[in-house]
């Protein structure tokens, strides 16, 4: 299981760094008039939550594979509701940046969710 943690952590760090660099290039070189300063914090948020959830899912897969699917669905629902709550709080605090936030938030969400689903699918294939 340690190899799976290292695999996921290295891939999530690569994704984080890639998105950070792309955001920096985009906001400083291509569209500096639309600079969105919370972008690194959005990435940190998704990086941390995705890694915590994935490590927990790996622990579940290691200990109790028959209950894995149910716990995965519950955890995914809770995570999605938490993401929604964070988005709502930001909208209420900074409504003037809502469009930029939504675009950036969705990019972070989609990228990290694709990584997590791909890695969980890999783990499930290994276990079966």
C-alpha positions, 0 to 999 in steps of 0.5 A: 500500500505504501507504493500506492500512496507514493504513486498518488502523491507524486502524481498529485504533486505533478498535477499541482505544479503543472496547474500552478505554472499554467495559472502563473503563465496565464495570469501574468503573461496572457491575461494579466487584466484578469489576475485571479489571486486566489488561484494558488489557494484553490489549488492548495485546497484541492491538493490537500482535500484530494490527498486526504480523501485518497489516503483514507480510501486507500486505508479502507481498500486495504482493510475492508474491500467489500464495504469499499464501494459504499464508503466511497460513495458516502465519502464522495457525496460528503466531499462534493457537499463540502466543495459546494459549501466552500464555493458558496462561502466564497460567492458570499464573501467576494461576489464581484469575482464570482465568474473567475472563481467559478472557472478556476474552481471548476478547473481545479475540481475537474483536474483533481477529480480525474486524477483521484478517480483514475487512481482509485480505479487502478487500486480497485483493479489491483484488489480484484 
